[in-house]
Amino acid sequence: MIERWQDTILQAHLLGYQPKSLKALTTIFLGVDLDKTFVSERKQVRYEERADEVLEGCARDAWATQALHQLFYPEIERRGLLDLYRKELRVTRVLMDMQRAGMPLSQERVAIAEADAIRKMGRLEVELAELGIEDPGDKTEIASKFWKGKARKKTTKTGLSTKAEHLREFATAEQKPWVDKKIEWSQVDHFLSTYLSAWRGEDMLYPSLNQTGTMTWRFSCSDPNLQNVPKSIGTPLYQMFVAPEGYTWISADYSQLELRMLAVLSGDANLLGVFERGEDLHALTISRIEWLRDLARGTEHEADFARRVAKIVNFGIPYKVSPKGLVENVTKEQTKMPQLPPKPLSFVLARELIEGFYNDYPDVLQWQENQIAFGSEHGYVETQLGRPLYVPLLTVSDERLHSAGTRQAVCYPVQGGGAEIVKDGMLRCPKFLRMQVHDELLYLARNQDVEEYKRHLAAELPDNGYSIPFPVDIKVGRTWGAIKSIPDTLFEDGE
């Protein structure tokens, strides 16, 4: 294990330099163009066949890395970021151990899900054929045919939008059933090729968590991306991660992490009081609006939807959600619940919901305005711990891009502060850790260690450095899906 090491990508990210690849940084800061031909041509010419060129290329890379470190490290010291940098190096160690350990995958369940997906696609193909509409081809061709003669307001740089909601919007009454089934078929096909077929034969997955994949220092995930698992396919993907014999999954999920961080950052006494007293913020939002109160008193589905709307409002505030954006988000959520009667959220009511939040928690709005002003002047905002988060869009004149910059200025400190709490938890409790997704830490422990480690997590993970608690919900299960309360019927029937 190498003890003395540095990371110029971490350094560049902390200093706000873009892009962060070694080749780009070397060109920008050293004025040298690194020749990467031997890398780009490695499939055509093996390294051992051009050993001298490879050796020279590796030597140049080593020189460039050292030279960049000699530039970046003093700047990190000068800006007072050395403690944050050293913490990120410690996080790297934890991530290395996590990736080496991997995520156990049940091949039996992968086979069952793959067979189910193939059967589902076959059934959909029969149903599509029975509807008697000629298949135009891919979704771009479908959009072109079904939008013919229509106002093309939903366009992309490459042409017409192929989003499911837009395809449905411009389909005629006769075409709509066909479009619905075609979209479902495409989703299953994508799910099959991206996950199930790709995972066949893999008893262990080794996802990569990237420390510098986002501007807020939250991790991004790849190979595979387990932070963005589709939920609408009907295949319980999380249920495929089964604890090996003698082991149990432990999940520690921070409760309302970003809302608590918003309370800390804004210093709003009312919002801080909600969390200090252990009150339900979403229930308070429901109680404020008659439309939500009526829904909450209705059927089980209506009450569930009222709470979902309250969450959309409360979690949208840190992102400076607009009334139009709130209507769109609530409408999208409503389409997932066909049991609901048609009670759309109006623009006026959406504005009332947002204004109501700011009336209840006025210091949140003031803090957001201060963040935008600070970011406009300095080009960055900061987390509670002083980590700079760069917002270059605030400096551009384009109205749309500048508006995106204002949202970044208010949401980056909230996301970044939440990421710092999660990382502190990882550093305090690295043992048995296998995955980090959003606000959740996922552990895989031997059965005999589970109860003791649960007590350890409950004692160590809540961050005690702030004025309000940051509690975690701890659950255990045989599968990751069981922890998330995702139904296991497909595998219970098949195994």
N, C-alpha and C positions, 0 to 999 in steps of 0.2 A: 504494500500500500504506500503510494507516494504521499509524503507528509507535507512537503513544501511545494505548492503549486499556485498558479494564478489563472484567471479566466478573463481574457480580454473582451469576450462577448458580454459577460456580466458587467465588466467595467464600462463598456461602451453604452450599454442599456441604462446603467445608472446615471451616466453623464448625458443621456438623451441623444446620442449619435445614431444616425440612420444613413444607409443600411448597415447591418452589423456583421456581415460576412467578412472573413479575413481578407479576401481579395479586394472588397470594396473599401474597407478601412485602410488597407495598405496604399491603395491608390489615392485616397483622400488625404491621409495624414502623412504619408511618407513619399508620395509622388512616384511610387514604383508600381508597375503593372505586373502582378504575379502571373506567370505562365502556368495555366492549369490544363494544358493540352493532354498531358499524360494521364490526367484524371478523366477528362471527358471522353478520351479514346480507349479507356481501360477495357471496354467490351470487345474492341477490335484487336487491340494489342495488349497482351498480358504484361503485368509489371516486370516479371522476370525476363522478358524479352527486350526490355529497355531499361535495364538496371541503373545505368549511369544517369539517365535522364530523370528517373524516379528519385534517385539519391540526391541529385542536385535540387529537384523540386521540393523535397522534404526539408533540405537544408535551408532553402529560401523561406519556406513556411515558418521554420523555427526562428530564423533571424527576424522575420516580420513580426511574429508574436512577441518576441522579446523587446523589439523596438517600440511596438505599440504599448506594451506594458510600461515601459520607461516614460512614455508620454502621459498615459492615462492615470497611473497610480498617484503621482504627485498632485494631479488635478482633483482626484477623489479626496486626498488628504486636505487640499486647500479648501474644498467646498464643505468640509466637515461630514463626509459621507463614509468614512472608513468603517465605523461600527456596522452600518447597514451592509456594506460590502462583505465584511467578514461573516456576518450572519448568513448572507446568501451562499457563501462558500460552504458553511456548515449544512445549509439546506441541500446543496448539491450532493454531499455525502449521503444524506438520508435518501435522496432520490435514486442514487446509484444502487443502494441496498434494496430499495423497493423494486427497481427494474430487474435486478438479478433474481429476486425471489419470484416474481411473476404472479399471474392470476390463473388459478386452476380452472379448467374448462371441461365439462362433461361431454365427451364425444358421443355417448349414447343419446344425450339430449339434443345435440347438434343434428344427429341423424334423424331423430324423430321430427324436429322442427323443419329440416330440409325436405323431408318427405311430405309433411303437411303443406309446406309452401308450394311444392310442385303440384300437389293435388288441387290446391286452391287456384293456382294459375290455370290449370286444365279446365276446372269448372267455369272460371270466368271467360275463358276462350270460347267455350260452348255457348254460354249465355250471350256473349257479344255477337257471335255468328247468328244466333236466333233472332236478334234484333234487326237484322237485315240491312245494316248501314255499312257501307264500304269503309274499310279502315284506311285513312289517308297515310298512315305511317307513323313517324315519331311525333312528339308533342308539338314541334314547330309546324309540321305540316297540318296537324289537327287544328292548331290556332289559325293558320292561314285559311283553311277551308271554312271553319265555323264562324270566322270573323268577317268573312267576305261581305263587303257593303256596309259594315258596321263602323261606328266611330272608334278609331284606334287610339284610345286614350291611355291604354295600359301597354306602353311599349318599352323596350330595352334598347341598348346600343346595337344589339344584333338583330332587332326586329320585334315581333310581337311577344308579349309575355306568355310564358307557358306555365305560370303558376296555376295550381288547381282551382283556386277561387275565381281566377280570370277566365279559365276555360269554361267553367260552369256558368259564369255570368253571361257569356255571349252564345251559349248553346240554346237552340230552340227547345220548345217543350218536347218535341219528338227526339231531339238529339241528346237531351239531358241524361236519360237513363244509360245511354251508351257511353257518354262522357264519364259518368260516375264509375261505371265498371272498368273503363279503360284506365282511369286514374288509379283505381284500386289495383289493377293488374300491374301497372308500372311501378307502384310502390312495392308490391310483393316481389317483382322481378329485381328491383334495386336492392331490396333487403336480402334476397337470396344470394345475389352475386357479391354484394359488399361484405356481408357477414357470414352467412351459413356456409356457402361453398368455399369462401376464403379460409374459414376456420376448420374445415374438414381435416382430420388427422392431427390437429394441434391439441395436445393435452394441457398445454400451458401457453398463455399469451403473455407477452412482455411489452406492454404499452410504454411509450416514451412520454414523460412529463417535462415540458419545456419551460424553464424559468423565465425566459425572455420572449415568450410567444404572445404576450399582450402588453399593452402600454401601462396597465395598472399593476403588473407583477403577479396577477393571478396566473396559474399554470394553464397552458394549453396542452392538449393530449393528442397523440397520433400513433398510428401503427399498432393497434387500432385506436380510434377516438372513442373512448368510453365516457366522455363528458356530454356527448350529444347522441344518445341512443334513441332511435325512433320509438315512439310509443303507440302509434296509430295503426300498426300493421296487424295486430292481433296475436303476434308471437312474443311470448314473454322472454325477451332476450336475457334479462337479468337473472332469470331462473336457470340459465345454463352454467352460471358460476356456482358450482357445488363444492362445498368444503370437503376435502378428502376425509377418509375414514379416520376418526379420532380427533378431528379438528372442527372448529366452529367459527363462523364469521361474527365479528363484532363491529357494529357501526356506531360512530360518534358524530352526531349531526348538530352543528351549532344552530340554535334557535333564533330566527329572525335576525341574523347576524348584521345585515346591511342596515336595517332599520335602527338597530341599537347603535351602530356606528354613526348613523346620521344624527341620532340624539346626542351622542358625545361630541361630535364635531360642531354641531350648531349650538350646543349648550342650551337648547330650549327647555325651560323648566317644566312645561306641561308634558312634553314628550319624554323627558327623563323620568318624570313622575310616573308615567304609565308603566315603564319597565321596573322602576324601583318598587312599585306596589304590586307587580306581577299581574297587571290587568291585561285584557285581551284587546289589542289595538284594532283588530279587524271587527270585533263586535262593536267597538265604539264607533267605528266608521259606519256600520250598518245602522246604528241607532240615530245617526245624524240626518239621514235622508229618508223621506217617507217612502219613496219607490223601493228602496232596499228593505225598509222595515216591513212593507207589505209582502215582498217576496219571502222574507225570512219567516213570516207567519203562515206561509202557504204550504205546499206539498214538500216532501222530503227533497225532491229534485230542485224545487224553487229555493228552498233554504240553503241547499248546497251551492246553488248558483249565486245567491246573494253574498255568500262568504267568498266565493271566487272573485266576484266583482270588487269586494272590499280589498282583497289581496292585490288585485290589479292596480287599484288606486294607490294603496299604500306603498307598494313596491315600485310604482311608476313615478312617484314624487322625486325620489333620488335621481331619476333620469330626466327630470324637468319635462314630464309628459304634458302634451298639449291636449285641449279638449278633443280635437280631431283624432289624435293618436289614441286617446282613451276610448273613444267610440269604436275605433277600428279594433282595438285589443279586446274590448268587451264583446263586440259582435263576433269576432273570431272564436272566442271562448263559448259563446252561445251556440254556434253551429255544431259544437261537439256534443251538445245535449239536446237531441231532437224531442225529448220528453217535455221540454219547456213550452208554454204558450208563447206566442209572439209578443214580447214586451220589449221592444228595442230601446236602447239608451239614446236619448236625444243629445244633440250638441249642447243645448242649454243646460240639461241636467248634468252632463259631463263637466261643464264649466263650474256648475254649482258644487259638484263633488270636490274638484280641485281647490276652489276658493274656500270651501268648508275646512279642508285640511289645513290650509295656510291660516285661516282664522283661528283654528284651535291651537296651531303651533307656529305662531308668527315669527319666532326667531329662526325657523328653518328657511323662510323666504329671505330674510335679511342675510343669513349666512350664505345662501346661494348667490345673492347679488354681490356680496363681498368677494366670493370666489371668482366670479366672472371678471370683476374689476381687477383683482390681483393677477389672474391669468393673462388678461389683456395687457397689463403693464410689464409682466416679467416673462411671459411665455411658458410658464409652468404653474402648477398648483402643488400642494403638499398634503401628505397624509398627516395623521396625528403625531407620528413619530418623526416627521420632517423629511420623509422620502419625496424627492421631486418627481412629479408626473407631468410630462410635457404635453402642451396643448397648442401645437403650431397653427391649427385651424382658426384660432382666435385672432390671428394676425392677418388673415386674408380678407379681401374686400368682397368676394363672392358671397351673396346673402345666404345661400343654401349651405355652403361650407362653413360660414361663420356661425350659423345657427347650430350646426353640428358641434362646433367648437365650444359653444356655451353649454351644451348638454354635457360634453366631456369635462368641462371645468367643474361641474357640480357633482358628476357621478364618479369621476376618477378617484377623488379622495375617499369616497365611501367604499368603493370596490377595493382600492388599494389598502385602506385601513383594515377591511375584513380579511384580505389576503395576509396581512401581517399577523393578525390574531391566529389564523389557521397555521401559518408557518411556525409561530412560537409554540403552538400545540404540538406540531410535528417534532420540533426539536426537544420538547420536554418528554414526549411519549413516542419514540421512534420504533420501539420493539414491536414486532409482529405486523408492522404497517405494510399494506400492499397497494393501496390506491387512495388518491385524493380526488374527489369530484365535487365541484362547487363548494358547499359548506360542510361536506361530509369527509370524515376520515374512516377508512375501511381497514380493519385488522383481521388477521387469520391466526388464531391461537389454538394451542392444544386444549382439549376439553378440560384437563385438570388445571389449566391456568386461567380459564375464562373468568370465573367469579373474582379471583384476586385482581386480574387485570382490569376488569370493569370498575372495581373500586378505585384502582390506580388512575384510570381515565377520568372518573368522576371527580377525583380530588385535584388532578393536575391540569386538565384541559381548560376549564373555565378561566378566562383571563381576569386576573384580579388587579390589574394595573389601572383600571378605569373606574369612573364614578358609579357605574351601574354594572350589574352582573352580565356575563356572557355565557349563559348555561348551554349545556349540550344534552341532547336526547340520545341515550345509549340503548341500543337494541342488539339482540343476538339472533342468529338463525342458521339453518343448514345451507341455505342459498342466499345470495345477495337479493334475489327477488322476494324471498320470504320477509326479509328485513323491511323491504319497501311495500309490503302488503300487496304484492302483485299476484293475481290468481295463478295457480300452478296446474290447472286442469289438463292442459295439453300433455304434460309429462306424467301426471298421475295416471292418466288413462293409457299412456303408451309404454310406460316402464314396467 
